[in-house]
């Protein structure tokens, strides 16, 4: 499954600088470069077979976007998102994404909903983390764009990047649960029930936060028992 062409998390590159930026951004968001990892400019340029100039431009853009932070003149690090920032971000997503999907319900076309359902059904039985995350990203970004509010869609994209960075080193282990939650949202939209779509989206976002809390507790108390 490839990223949809209009997907704001994976913009289509136009030149070498944009290609380098897009490639590096995808490496970070796909967990191939984990949170907290050092990103030396020279070594990365060699790895991607590009010169220092487009690499430097890409790194500066990623710092401005909040994906990287500078550690020295020639070295960077993938930004680590704290638990506090993650949960604050998720609170914002509750407000923004519930509003976006309620606004999108009367606007979304039947053909687009059918495409979303086919994508969801294609995940049945798949254990491919990246395939699941690409669909997850497409699903959330789609409703934000359909809402027709470009600023809202852009803000949701930024919030999703923060959430992704927080879980960057964790496995995408709620595959079945997330598929079920997406299906509940989709079914509500197919019925053109804005209230039910908002409720399903809110439940989905809160389940993600509950999962993060359990992961934090398990990390703090390895081998412990949690209700």
PyMOL commands that place a pseudoatom at each C-alpha (Angstrom):
pseudoatom trace, name=CA, resn=UNK, resi=1, chain=A, elem=C, hetatm=0, pos=[0.000, 0.000, 0.000]
pseudoatom trace, name=CA, resn=UNK, resi=2, chain=A, elem=C, hetatm=0, pos=[1.516, 3.309, -1.066]
pseudoatom trace, name=CA, resn=UNK, resi=3, chain=A, elem=C, hetatm=0, pos=[0.770, 6.710, 0.508]
pseudoatom trace, name=CA, resn=UNK, resi=4, chain=A, elem=C, hetatm=0, pos=[-2.132, 8.513, -1.186]
pseudoatom trace, name=CA, resn=UNK, resi=5, chain=A, elem=C, hetatm=0, pos=[-0.870, 11.297, -3.460]
pseudoatom trace, name=CA, resn=UNK, resi=6, chain=A, elem=C, hetatm=0, pos=[-2.644, 14.050, -1.492]
pseudoatom trace, name=CA, resn=UNK, resi=7, chain=A, elem=C, hetatm=0, pos=[-1.461, 12.808, 1.899]
pseudoatom trace, name=CA, resn=UNK, resi=8, chain=A, elem=C, hetatm=0, pos=[0.079, 15.732, 3.849]
pseudoatom trace, name=CA, resn=UNK, resi=9, chain=A, elem=C, hetatm=0, pos=[2.322, 13.478, 5.948]
pseudoatom trace, name=CA, resn=UNK, resi=10, chain=A, elem=C, hetatm=0, pos=[3.992, 12.157, 2.807]
pseudoatom trace, name=CA, resn=UNK, resi=11, chain=A, elem=C, hetatm=0, pos=[4.076, 15.076, 0.339]
pseudoatom trace, name=CA, resn=UNK, resi=12, chain=A, elem=C, hetatm=0, pos=[5.202, 14.368, -3.216]
pseudoatom trace, name=CA, resn=UNK, resi=13, chain=A, elem=C, hetatm=0, pos=[8.763, 15.683, -3.739]
pseudoatom trace, name=CA, resn=UNK, resi=14, chain=A, elem=C, hetatm=0, pos=[9.462, 18.144, -6.572]
pseudoatom trace, name=CA, resn=UNK, resi=15, chain=A, elem=C, hetatm=0, pos=[13.282, 18.453, -6.649]
pseudoatom trace, name=CA, resn=UNK, resi=16, chain=A, elem=C, hetatm=0, pos=[16.379, 16.924, -5.045]
pseudoatom trace, name=CA, resn=UNK, resi=17, chain=A, elem=C, hetatm=0, pos=[16.011, 18.972, -1.876]
pseudoatom trace, name=CA, resn=UNK, resi=18, chain=A, elem=C, hetatm=0, pos=[12.354, 18.025, -1.585]
pseudoatom trace, name=CA, resn=UNK, resi=19, chain=A, elem=C, hetatm=0, pos=[13.157, 14.394, -2.357]
pseudoatom trace, name=CA, resn=UNK, resi=20, chain=A, elem=C, hetatm=0, pos=[15.776, 14.299, 0.377]
pseudoatom trace, name=CA, resn=UNK, resi=21, chain=A, elem=C, hetatm=0, pos=[13.391, 15.960, 2.821]
pseudoatom trace, name=CA, resn=UNK, resi=22, chain=A, elem=C, hetatm=0, pos=[10.556, 13.584, 1.904]
pseudoatom trace, name=CA, resn=UNK, resi=23, chain=A, elem=C, hetatm=0, pos=[12.773, 10.503, 2.144]
pseudoatom trace, name=CA, resn=UNK, resi=24, chain=A, elem=C, hetatm=0, pos=[14.233, 11.463, 5.508]
pseudoatom trace, name=CA, resn=UNK, resi=25, chain=A, elem=C, hetatm=0, pos=[10.815, 12.434, 6.852]
pseudoatom trace, name=CA, resn=UNK, resi=26, chain=A, elem=C, hetatm=0, pos=[9.426, 9.067, 5.835]
pseudoatom trace, name=CA, resn=UNK, resi=27, chain=A, elem=C, hetatm=0, pos=[12.359, 7.263, 7.491]
pseudoatom trace, name=CA, resn=UNK, resi=28, chain=A, elem=C, hetatm=0, pos=[11.481, 9.021, 10.759]
pseudoatom trace, name=CA, resn=UNK, resi=29, chain=A, elem=C, hetatm=0, pos=[7.708, 8.572, 10.554]
pseudoatom trace, name=CA, resn=UNK, resi=30, chain=A, elem=C, hetatm=0, pos=[8.054, 4.922, 9.527]
pseudoatom trace, name=CA, resn=UNK, resi=31, chain=A, elem=C, hetatm=0, pos=[10.259, 4.249, 12.597]
pseudoatom trace, name=CA, resn=UNK, resi=32, chain=A, elem=C, hetatm=0, pos=[13.316, 3.343, 10.525]
pseudoatom trace, name=CA, resn=UNK, resi=33, chain=A, elem=C, hetatm=0, pos=[15.079, 6.135, 12.443]
pseudoatom trace, name=CA, resn=UNK, resi=34, chain=A, elem=C, hetatm=0, pos=[13.716, 5.914, 16.009]
pseudoatom trace, name=CA, resn=UNK, resi=35, chain=A, elem=C, hetatm=0, pos=[13.033, 8.673, 18.498]
pseudoatom trace, name=CA, resn=UNK, resi=36, chain=A, elem=C, hetatm=0, pos=[16.204, 9.966, 20.163]
pseudoatom trace, name=CA, resn=UNK, resi=37, chain=A, elem=C, hetatm=0, pos=[18.472, 8.581, 17.417]
pseudoatom trace, name=CA, resn=UNK, resi=38, chain=A, elem=C, hetatm=0, pos=[21.392, 10.725, 16.316]
pseudoatom trace, name=CA, resn=UNK, resi=39, chain=A, elem=C, hetatm=0, pos=[21.278, 11.896, 12.692]
pseudoatom trace, name=CA, resn=UNK, resi=40, chain=A, elem=C, hetatm=0, pos=[24.791, 12.902, 11.542]
pseudoatom trace, name=CA, resn=UNK, resi=41, chain=A, elem=C, hetatm=0, pos=[24.598, 15.046, 8.415]
pseudoatom trace, name=CA, resn=UNK, resi=42, chain=A, elem=C, hetatm=0, pos=[27.546, 13.502, 6.557]
pseudoatom trace, name=CA, resn=UNK, resi=43, chain=A, elem=C, hetatm=0, pos=[26.743, 9.875, 7.265]
pseudoatom trace, name=CA, resn=UNK, resi=44, chain=A, elem=C, hetatm=0, pos=[23.106, 10.355, 6.305]
pseudoatom trace, name=CA, resn=UNK, resi=45, chain=A, elem=C, hetatm=0, pos=[24.075, 12.099, 3.061]
pseudoatom trace, name=CA, resn=UNK, resi=46, chain=A, elem=C, hetatm=0, pos=[26.208, 9.068, 2.191]
pseudoatom trace, name=CA, resn=UNK, resi=47, chain=A, elem=C, hetatm=0, pos=[23.384, 6.692, 3.083]
pseudoatom trace, name=CA, resn=UNK, resi=48, chain=A, elem=C, hetatm=0, pos=[20.907, 8.497, 0.836]
pseudoatom trace, name=CA, resn=UNK, resi=49, chain=A, elem=C, hetatm=0, pos=[23.524, 9.173, -1.895]
pseudoatom trace, name=CA, resn=UNK, resi=50, chain=A, elem=C, hetatm=0, pos=[23.001, 12.937, -1.945]
pseudoatom trace, name=CA, resn=UNK, resi=51, chain=A, elem=C, hetatm=0, pos=[25.327, 15.899, -1.526]
pseudoatom trace, name=CA, resn=UNK, resi=52, chain=A, elem=C, hetatm=0, pos=[25.582, 17.917, 1.671]
pseudoatom trace, name=CA, resn=UNK, resi=53, chain=A, elem=C, hetatm=0, pos=[23.548, 20.876, 0.359]
pseudoatom trace, name=CA, resn=UNK, resi=54, chain=A, elem=C, hetatm=0, pos=[20.164, 19.155, -0.157]
pseudoatom trace, name=CA, resn=UNK, resi=55, chain=A, elem=C, hetatm=0, pos=[20.747, 17.121, 3.007]
pseudoatom trace, name=CA, resn=UNK, resi=56, chain=A, elem=C, hetatm=0, pos=[21.389, 20.276, 5.038]
pseudoatom trace, name=CA, resn=UNK, resi=57, chain=A, elem=C, hetatm=0, pos=[18.283, 21.904, 3.585]
pseudoatom trace, name=CA, resn=UNK, resi=58, chain=A, elem=C, hetatm=0, pos=[16.200, 18.847, 4.479]
pseudoatom trace, name=CA, resn=UNK, resi=59, chain=A, elem=C, hetatm=0, pos=[17.537, 18.717, 8.032]
pseudoatom trace, name=CA, resn=UNK, resi=60, chain=A, elem=C, hetatm=0, pos=[16.814, 22.404, 8.606]
pseudoatom trace, name=CA, resn=UNK, resi=61, chain=A, elem=C, hetatm=0, pos=[13.237, 21.929, 7.365]
pseudoatom trace, name=CA, resn=UNK, resi=62, chain=A, elem=C, hetatm=0, pos=[12.737, 18.965, 9.673]
pseudoatom trace, name=CA, resn=UNK, resi=63, chain=A, elem=C, hetatm=0, pos=[14.033, 20.979, 12.632]
pseudoatom trace, name=CA, resn=UNK, resi=64, chain=A, elem=C, hetatm=0, pos=[11.518, 23.700, 11.806]
pseudoatom trace, name=CA, resn=UNK, resi=65, chain=A, elem=C, hetatm=0, pos=[8.779, 21.083, 11.586]
pseudoatom trace, name=CA, resn=UNK, resi=66, chain=A, elem=C, hetatm=0, pos=[9.641, 19.688, 15.011]
pseudoatom trace, name=CA, resn=UNK, resi=67, chain=A, elem=C, hetatm=0, pos=[10.785, 16.260, 13.863]
pseudoatom trace, name=CA, resn=UNK, resi=68, chain=A, elem=C, hetatm=0, pos=[14.471, 16.885, 14.558]
pseudoatom trace, name=CA, resn=UNK, resi=69, chain=A, elem=C, hetatm=0, pos=[16.489, 18.937, 17.027]
pseudoatom trace, name=CA, resn=UNK, resi=70, chain=A, elem=C, hetatm=0, pos=[20.038, 20.178, 16.494]
pseudoatom trace, name=CA, resn=UNK, resi=71, chain=A, elem=C, hetatm=0, pos=[22.710, 18.720, 18.789]
pseudoatom trace, name=CA, resn=UNK, resi=72, chain=A, elem=C, hetatm=0, pos=[25.826, 20.231, 17.163]
pseudoatom trace, name=CA, resn=UNK, resi=73, chain=A, elem=C, hetatm=0, pos=[26.828, 22.096, 14.023]
pseudoatom trace, name=CA, resn=UNK, resi=74, chain=A, elem=C, hetatm=0, pos=[26.690, 18.948, 11.875]
pseudoatom trace, name=CA, resn=UNK, resi=75, chain=A, elem=C, hetatm=0, pos=[24.530, 16.577, 13.882]
pseudoatom trace, name=CA, resn=UNK, resi=76, chain=A, elem=C, hetatm=0, pos=[20.862, 16.282, 14.682]
pseudoatom trace, name=CA, resn=UNK, resi=77, chain=A, elem=C, hetatm=0, pos=[18.606, 14.013, 16.710]
pseudoatom trace, name=CA, resn=UNK, resi=78, chain=A, elem=C, hetatm=0, pos=[15.060, 12.763, 16.205]
pseudoatom trace, name=CA, resn=UNK, resi=79, chain=A, elem=C, hetatm=0, pos=[12.990, 14.705, 18.705]
pseudoatom trace, name=CA, resn=UNK, resi=80, chain=A, elem=C, hetatm=0, pos=[11.681, 12.814, 21.731]
pseudoatom trace, name=CA, resn=UNK, resi=81, chain=A, elem=C, hetatm=0, pos=[8.128, 13.726, 22.718]
pseudoatom trace, name=CA, resn=UNK, resi=82, chain=A, elem=C, hetatm=0, pos=[7.313, 13.616, 26.429]
pseudoatom trace, name=CA, resn=UNK, resi=83, chain=A, elem=C, hetatm=0, pos=[4.237, 11.918, 27.840]
pseudoatom trace, name=CA, resn=UNK, resi=84, chain=A, elem=C, hetatm=0, pos=[2.845, 15.298, 28.848]
pseudoatom trace, name=CA, resn=UNK, resi=85, chain=A, elem=C, hetatm=0, pos=[3.189, 16.684, 25.332]
pseudoatom trace, name=CA, resn=UNK, resi=86, chain=A, elem=C, hetatm=0, pos=[1.621, 13.530, 23.887]
pseudoatom trace, name=CA, resn=UNK, resi=87, chain=A, elem=C, hetatm=0, pos=[-1.461, 13.696, 26.087]
pseudoatom trace, name=CA, resn=UNK, resi=88, chain=A, elem=C, hetatm=0, pos=[-1.872, 17.436, 25.546]
pseudoatom trace, name=CA, resn=UNK, resi=89, chain=A, elem=C, hetatm=0, pos=[-1.664, 16.768, 21.823]
pseudoatom trace, name=CA, resn=UNK, resi=90, chain=A, elem=C, hetatm=0, pos=[-4.279, 14.021, 22.080]
pseudoatom trace, name=CA, resn=UNK, resi=91, chain=A, elem=C, hetatm=0, pos=[-6.648, 16.344, 23.937]
pseudoatom trace, name=CA, resn=UNK, resi=92, chain=A, elem=C, hetatm=0, pos=[-6.334, 18.744, 21.020]
pseudoatom trace, name=CA, resn=UNK, resi=93, chain=A, elem=C, hetatm=0, pos=[-6.934, 15.936, 18.556]
pseudoatom trace, name=CA, resn=UNK, resi=94, chain=A, elem=C, hetatm=0, pos=[-10.148, 15.021, 20.350]
pseudoatom trace, name=CA, resn=UNK, resi=95, chain=A, elem=C, hetatm=0, pos=[-11.497, 18.511, 19.737]
pseudoatom trace, name=CA, resn=UNK, resi=96, chain=A, elem=C, hetatm=0, pos=[-10.148, 18.946, 16.218]
pseudoatom trace, name=CA, resn=UNK, resi=97, chain=A, elem=C, hetatm=0, pos=[-10.783, 15.516, 14.730]
pseudoatom trace, name=CA, resn=UNK, resi=98, chain=A, elem=C, hetatm=0, pos=[-14.291, 15.183, 16.156]
pseudoatom trace, name=CA, resn=UNK, resi=99, chain=A, elem=C, hetatm=0, pos=[-15.145, 18.572, 14.671]
pseudoatom trace, name=CA, resn=UNK, resi=100, chain=A, elem=C, hetatm=0, pos=[-13.507, 17.634, 11.357]
pseudoatom trace, name=CA, resn=UNK, resi=101, chain=A, elem=C, hetatm=0, pos=[-15.389, 14.374, 10.934]
pseudoatom trace, name=CA, resn=UNK, resi=102, chain=A, elem=C, hetatm=0, pos=[-18.744, 15.896, 11.881]
pseudoatom trace, name=CA, resn=UNK, resi=103, chain=A, elem=C, hetatm=0, pos=[-18.140, 18.586, 9.266]
pseudoatom trace, name=CA, resn=UNK, resi=104, chain=A, elem=C, hetatm=0, pos=[-17.029, 16.014, 6.692]
pseudoatom trace, name=CA, resn=UNK, resi=105, chain=A, elem=C, hetatm=0, pos=[-20.039, 13.678, 7.056]
pseudoatom trace, name=CA, resn=UNK, resi=106, chain=A, elem=C, hetatm=0, pos=[-22.380, 15.569, 4.686]
pseudoatom trace, name=CA, resn=UNK, resi=107, chain=A, elem=C, hetatm=0, pos=[-19.523, 16.411, 2.292]
pseudoatom trace, name=CA, resn=UNK, resi=108, chain=A, elem=C, hetatm=0, pos=[-17.768, 13.083, 1.707]
pseudoatom trace, name=CA, resn=UNK, resi=109, chain=A, elem=C, hetatm=0, pos=[-18.619, 11.208, -1.487]
pseudoatom trace, name=CA, resn=UNK, resi=110, chain=A, elem=C, hetatm=0, pos=[-19.792, 7.617, -1.700]
pseudoatom trace, name=CA, resn=UNK, resi=111, chain=A, elem=C, hetatm=0, pos=[-16.862, 6.665, -3.946]
pseudoatom trace, name=CA, resn=UNK, resi=112, chain=A, elem=C, hetatm=0, pos=[-14.366, 7.941, -1.371]
pseudoatom trace, name=CA, resn=UNK, resi=113, chain=A, elem=C, hetatm=0, pos=[-16.097, 5.993, 1.396]
pseudoatom trace, name=CA, resn=UNK, resi=114, chain=A, elem=C, hetatm=0, pos=[-15.970, 2.856, -0.746]
pseudoatom trace, name=CA, resn=UNK, resi=115, chain=A, elem=C, hetatm=0, pos=[-12.222, 3.412, -1.254]
pseudoatom trace, name=CA, resn=UNK, resi=116, chain=A, elem=C, hetatm=0, pos=[-11.727, 3.761, 2.506]
pseudoatom trace, name=CA, resn=UNK, resi=117, chain=A, elem=C, hetatm=0, pos=[-13.654, 0.537, 3.112]
pseudoatom trace, name=CA, resn=UNK, resi=118, chain=A, elem=C, hetatm=0, pos=[-11.627, -1.367, 0.499]
pseudoatom trace, name=CA, resn=UNK, resi=119, chain=A, elem=C, hetatm=0, pos=[-8.427, -0.138, 2.140]
pseudoatom trace, name=CA, resn=UNK, resi=120, chain=A, elem=C, hetatm=0, pos=[-9.645, -1.232, 5.547]
pseudoatom trace, name=CA, resn=UNK, resi=121, chain=A, elem=C, hetatm=0, pos=[-10.692, -4.660, 4.293]
pseudoatom trace, name=CA, resn=UNK, resi=122, chain=A, elem=C, hetatm=0, pos=[-7.282, -5.125, 2.660]
pseudoatom trace, name=CA, resn=UNK, resi=123, chain=A, elem=C, hetatm=0, pos=[-5.713, -5.020, 6.139]
pseudoatom trace, name=CA, resn=UNK, resi=124, chain=A, elem=C, hetatm=0, pos=[-7.542, -8.132, 7.370]
pseudoatom trace, name=CA, resn=UNK, resi=125, chain=A, elem=C, hetatm=0, pos=[-4.956, -10.579, 8.657]
pseudoatom trace, name=CA, resn=UNK, resi=126, chain=A, elem=C, hetatm=0, pos=[-2.017, -8.324, 7.794]
pseudoatom trace, name=CA, resn=UNK, resi=127, chain=A, elem=C, hetatm=0, pos=[0.787, -8.049, 10.338]
pseudoatom trace, name=CA, resn=UNK, resi=128, chain=A, elem=C, hetatm=0, pos=[2.640, -5.352, 8.379]
pseudoatom trace, name=CA, resn=UNK, resi=129, chain=A, elem=C, hetatm=0, pos=[3.065, -2.398, 10.763]
pseudoatom trace, name=CA, resn=UNK, resi=130, chain=A, elem=C, hetatm=0, pos=[3.756, 0.100, 7.983]
pseudoatom trace, name=CA, resn=UNK, resi=131, chain=A, elem=C, hetatm=0, pos=[0.734, -0.960, 5.967]
pseudoatom trace, name=CA, resn=UNK, resi=132, chain=A, elem=C, hetatm=0, pos=[-1.515, -0.463, 8.987]
pseudoatom trace, name=CA, resn=UNK, resi=133, chain=A, elem=C, hetatm=0, pos=[0.011, 2.903, 9.833]
pseudoatom trace, name=CA, resn=UNK, resi=134, chain=A, elem=C, hetatm=0, pos=[-0.250, 4.182, 6.265]
pseudoatom trace, name=CA, resn=UNK, resi=135, chain=A, elem=C, hetatm=0, pos=[-3.942, 3.376, 6.261]
pseudoatom trace, name=CA, resn=UNK, resi=136, chain=A, elem=C, hetatm=0, pos=[-4.369, 4.919, 9.711]
pseudoatom trace, name=CA, resn=UNK, resi=137, chain=A, elem=C, hetatm=0, pos=[-2.701, 8.094, 8.509]
pseudoatom trace, name=CA, resn=UNK, resi=138, chain=A, elem=C, hetatm=0, pos=[-4.754, 8.206, 5.313]
pseudoatom trace, name=CA, resn=UNK, resi=139, chain=A, elem=C, hetatm=0, pos=[-7.972, 7.612, 7.267]
pseudoatom trace, name=CA, resn=UNK, resi=140, chain=A, elem=C, hetatm=0, pos=[-7.462, 10.484, 9.716]
pseudoatom trace, name=CA, resn=UNK, resi=141, chain=A, elem=C, hetatm=0, pos=[-5.973, 12.884, 7.185]
pseudoatom trace, name=CA, resn=UNK, resi=142, chain=A, elem=C, hetatm=0, pos=[-8.782, 12.205, 4.719]
pseudoatom trace, name=CA, resn=UNK, resi=143, chain=A, elem=C, hetatm=0, pos=[-11.593, 13.449, 6.957]
pseudoatom trace, name=CA, resn=UNK, resi=144, chain=A, elem=C, hetatm=0, pos=[-9.544, 16.471, 7.986]
pseudoatom trace, name=CA, resn=UNK, resi=145, chain=A, elem=C, hetatm=0, pos=[-9.127, 17.462, 4.328]
pseudoatom trace, name=CA, resn=UNK, resi=146, chain=A, elem=C, hetatm=0, pos=[-12.745, 16.765, 3.388]
pseudoatom trace, name=CA, resn=UNK, resi=147, chain=A, elem=C, hetatm=0, pos=[-13.885, 19.137, 6.130]
pseudoatom trace, name=CA, resn=UNK, resi=148, chain=A, elem=C, hetatm=0, pos=[-12.781, 21.938, 3.792]
pseudoatom trace, name=CA, resn=UNK, resi=149, chain=A, elem=C, hetatm=0, pos=[-10.849, 23.832, 6.466]
pseudoatom trace, name=CA, resn=UNK, resi=150, chain=A, elem=C, hetatm=0, pos=[-7.210, 23.898, 5.368]
pseudoatom trace, name=CA, resn=UNK, resi=151, chain=A, elem=C, hetatm=0, pos=[-5.972, 25.320, 8.677]
pseudoatom trace, name=CA, resn=UNK, resi=152, chain=A, elem=C, hetatm=0, pos=[-7.808, 22.595, 10.593]
pseudoatom trace, name=CA, resn=UNK, resi=153, chain=A, elem=C, hetatm=0, pos=[-6.316, 19.889, 8.360]
pseudoatom trace, name=CA, resn=UNK, resi=154, chain=A, elem=C, hetatm=0, pos=[-2.810, 21.321, 8.736]
pseudoatom trace, name=CA, resn=UNK, resi=155, chain=A, elem=C, hetatm=0, pos=[-3.129, 21.496, 12.530]
pseudoatom trace, name=CA, resn=UNK, resi=156, chain=A, elem=C, hetatm=0, pos=[-4.373, 17.905, 12.725]
pseudoatom trace, name=CA, resn=UNK, resi=157, chain=A, elem=C, hetatm=0, pos=[-1.393, 16.819, 10.618]
pseudoatom trace, name=CA, resn=UNK, resi=158, chain=A, elem=C, hetatm=0, pos=[1.004, 18.517, 13.066]
pseudoatom trace, name=CA, resn=UNK, resi=159, chain=A, elem=C, hetatm=0, pos=[-0.738, 16.907, 16.035]
pseudoatom trace, name=CA, resn=UNK, resi=160, chain=A, elem=C, hetatm=0, pos=[-0.492, 13.490, 14.387]
pseudoatom trace, name=CA, resn=UNK, resi=161, chain=A, elem=C, hetatm=0, pos=[3.251, 13.973, 13.871]
pseudoatom trace, name=CA, resn=UNK, resi=162, chain=A, elem=C, hetatm=0, pos=[3.667, 14.668, 17.599]
pseudoatom trace, name=CA, resn=UNK, resi=163, chain=A, elem=C, hetatm=0, pos=[1.691, 11.532, 18.476]
pseudoatom trace, name=CA, resn=UNK, resi=164, chain=A, elem=C, hetatm=0, pos=[3.742, 9.483, 16.035]
pseudoatom trace, name=CA, resn=UNK, resi=165, chain=A, elem=C, hetatm=0, pos=[7.003, 10.692, 17.541]
pseudoatom trace, name=CA, resn=UNK, resi=166, chain=A, elem=C, hetatm=0, pos=[5.840, 9.718, 21.024]
pseudoatom trace, name=CA, resn=UNK, resi=167, chain=A, elem=C, hetatm=0, pos=[5.210, 6.107, 19.970]
pseudoatom trace, name=CA, resn=UNK, resi=168, chain=A, elem=C, hetatm=0, pos=[8.036, 6.060, 17.437]
pseudoatom trace, name=CA, resn=UNK, resi=169, chain=A, elem=C, hetatm=0, pos=[9.917, 3.191, 19.092]
pseudoatom trace, name=CA, resn=UNK, resi=170, chain=A, elem=C, hetatm=0, pos=[6.833, 1.136, 19.989]
pseudoatom trace, name=CA, resn=UNK, resi=171, chain=A, elem=C, hetatm=0, pos=[5.283, -1.585, 17.877]
pseudoatom trace, name=CA, resn=UNK, resi=172, chain=A, elem=C, hetatm=0, pos=[1.976, -0.802, 16.187]
pseudoatom trace, name=CA, resn=UNK, resi=173, chain=A, elem=C, hetatm=0, pos=[0.438, -3.586, 18.260]
pseudoatom trace, name=CA, resn=UNK, resi=174, chain=A, elem=C, hetatm=0, pos=[-3.263, -2.596, 18.393]
pseudoatom trace, name=CA, resn=UNK, resi=175, chain=A, elem=C, hetatm=0, pos=[-3.802, -3.527, 14.760]
pseudoatom trace, name=CA, resn=UNK, resi=176, chain=A, elem=C, hetatm=0, pos=[-7.045, -5.465, 15.241]
pseudoatom trace, name=CA, resn=UNK, resi=177, chain=A, elem=C, hetatm=0, pos=[-8.491, -3.010, 17.744]
pseudoatom trace, name=CA, resn=UNK, resi=178, chain=A, elem=C, hetatm=0, pos=[-7.645, 0.000, 15.584]
pseudoatom trace, name=CA, resn=UNK, resi=179, chain=A, elem=C, hetatm=0, pos=[-9.202, -1.639, 12.527]
pseudoatom trace, name=CA, resn=UNK, resi=180, chain=A, elem=C, hetatm=0, pos=[-12.378, -2.261, 14.527]
pseudoatom trace, name=CA, resn=UNK, resi=181, chain=A, elem=C, hetatm=0, pos=[-12.439, 1.340, 15.755]
pseudoatom trace, name=CA, resn=UNK, resi=182, chain=A, elem=C, hetatm=0, pos=[-11.895, 2.680, 12.244]
pseudoatom trace, name=CA, resn=UNK, resi=183, chain=A, elem=C, hetatm=0, pos=[-14.718, 0.450, 11.026]
pseudoatom trace, name=CA, resn=UNK, resi=184, chain=A, elem=C, hetatm=0, pos=[-17.085, 1.929, 13.627]
pseudoatom trace, name=CA, resn=UNK, resi=185, chain=A, elem=C, hetatm=0, pos=[-16.197, 5.457, 12.492]
pseudoatom trace, name=CA, resn=UNK, resi=186, chain=A, elem=C, hetatm=0, pos=[-16.599, 4.530, 8.848]
pseudoatom trace, name=CA, resn=UNK, resi=187, chain=A, elem=C, hetatm=0, pos=[-19.967, 2.839, 9.361]
pseudoatom trace, name=CA, resn=UNK, resi=188, chain=A, elem=C, hetatm=0, pos=[-21.301, 5.936, 11.126]
pseudoatom trace, name=CA, resn=UNK, resi=189, chain=A, elem=C, hetatm=0, pos=[-20.138, 8.145, 8.258]
pseudoatom trace, name=CA, resn=UNK, resi=190, chain=A, elem=C, hetatm=0, pos=[-21.696, 5.765, 5.719]
pseudoatom trace, name=CA, resn=UNK, resi=191, chain=A, elem=C, hetatm=0, pos=[-25.018, 6.184, 7.572]
pseudoatom trace, name=CA, resn=UNK, resi=192, chain=A, elem=C, hetatm=0, pos=[-24.438, 9.967, 7.460]
pseudoatom trace, name=CA, resn=UNK, resi=193, chain=A, elem=C, hetatm=0, pos=[-24.769, 10.041, 11.242]
pseudoatom trace, name=CA, resn=UNK, resi=194, chain=A, elem=C, hetatm=0, pos=[-22.508, 12.900, 12.347]
pseudoatom trace, name=CA, resn=UNK, resi=195, chain=A, elem=C, hetatm=0, pos=[-23.142, 12.394, 16.070]
pseudoatom trace, name=CA, resn=UNK, resi=196, chain=A, elem=C, hetatm=0, pos=[-22.288, 8.696, 15.901]
pseudoatom trace, name=CA, resn=UNK, resi=197, chain=A, elem=C, hetatm=0, pos=[-19.181, 9.455, 13.830]
pseudoatom trace, name=CA, resn=UNK, resi=198, chain=A, elem=C, hetatm=0, pos=[-17.995, 11.967, 16.434]
pseudoatom trace, name=CA, resn=UNK, resi=199, chain=A, elem=C, hetatm=0, pos=[-18.635, 9.478, 19.254]
pseudoatom trace, name=CA, resn=UNK, resi=200, chain=A, elem=C, hetatm=0, pos=[-16.760, 6.701, 17.436]
pseudoatom trace, name=CA, resn=UNK, resi=201, chain=A, elem=C, hetatm=0, pos=[-13.820, 8.992, 16.686]
pseudoatom trace, name=CA, resn=UNK, resi=202, chain=A, elem=C, hetatm=0, pos=[-13.680, 10.171, 20.300]
pseudoatom trace, name=CA, resn=UNK, resi=203, chain=A, elem=C, hetatm=0, pos=[-13.739, 6.575, 21.565]
pseudoatom trace, name=CA, resn=UNK, resi=204, chain=A, elem=C, hetatm=0, pos=[-10.925, 5.682, 19.160]
pseudoatom trace, name=CA, resn=UNK, resi=205, chain=A, elem=C, hetatm=0, pos=[-8.701, 8.571, 20.272]
pseudoatom trace, name=CA, resn=UNK, resi=206, chain=A, elem=C, hetatm=0, pos=[-9.315, 7.838, 23.953]
pseudoatom trace, name=CA, resn=UNK, resi=207, chain=A, elem=C, hetatm=0, pos=[-8.523, 4.157, 23.460]
pseudoatom trace, name=CA, resn=UNK, resi=208, chain=A, elem=C, hetatm=0, pos=[-5.178, 5.196, 21.973]
pseudoatom trace, name=CA, resn=UNK, resi=209, chain=A, elem=C, hetatm=0, pos=[-4.496, 7.258, 25.089]
pseudoatom trace, name=CA, resn=UNK, resi=210, chain=A, elem=C, hetatm=0, pos=[-5.474, 4.387, 27.387]
pseudoatom trace, name=CA, resn=UNK, resi=211, chain=A, elem=C, hetatm=0, pos=[-3.090, 2.141, 25.466]
pseudoatom trace, name=CA, resn=UNK, resi=212, chain=A, elem=C, hetatm=0, pos=[-0.297, 4.685, 25.935]
pseudoatom trace, name=CA, resn=UNK, resi=213, chain=A, elem=C, hetatm=0, pos=[-0.997, 4.859, 29.691]
pseudoatom trace, name=CA, resn=UNK, resi=214, chain=A, elem=C, hetatm=0, pos=[-0.762, 1.080, 29.982]
pseudoatom trace, name=CA, resn=UNK, resi=215, chain=A, elem=C, hetatm=0, pos=[2.503, 1.083, 28.003]
pseudoatom trace, name=CA, resn=UNK, resi=216, chain=A, elem=C, hetatm=0, pos=[3.955, 3.778, 30.280]
pseudoatom trace, name=CA, resn=UNK, resi=217, chain=A, elem=C, hetatm=0, pos=[2.890, 1.862, 33.398]
pseudoatom trace, name=CA, resn=UNK, resi=218, chain=A, elem=C, hetatm=0, pos=[4.336, -1.394, 32.049]
pseudoatom trace, name=CA, resn=UNK, resi=219, chain=A, elem=C, hetatm=0, pos=[7.642, 0.312, 31.277]
pseudoatom trace, name=CA, resn=UNK, resi=220, chain=A, elem=C, hetatm=0, pos=[7.781, 1.822, 34.763]
pseudoatom trace, name=CA, resn=UNK, resi=221, chain=A, elem=C, hetatm=0, pos=[6.961, -1.516, 36.404]
pseudoatom trace, name=CA, resn=UNK, resi=222, chain=A, elem=C, hetatm=0, pos=[8.320, -4.342, 34.230]
pseudoatom trace, name=CA, resn=UNK, resi=223, chain=A, elem=C, hetatm=0, pos=[6.864, -7.672, 35.241]
pseudoatom trace, name=CA, resn=UNK, resi=224, chain=A, elem=C, hetatm=0, pos=[4.142, -5.963, 37.270]
pseudoatom trace, name=CA, resn=UNK, resi=225, chain=A, elem=C, hetatm=0, pos=[0.400, -6.617, 37.110]
pseudoatom trace, name=CA, resn=UNK, resi=226, chain=A, elem=C, hetatm=0, pos=[-2.001, -3.928, 35.984]
pseudoatom trace, name=CA, resn=UNK, resi=227, chain=A, elem=C, hetatm=0, pos=[-5.784, -3.871, 35.870]
for i in range(1, 227): cmd.bond("trace and resi %d" % i, "trace and resi %d" % (i + 1))
show_as sticks, trace
zoom trace
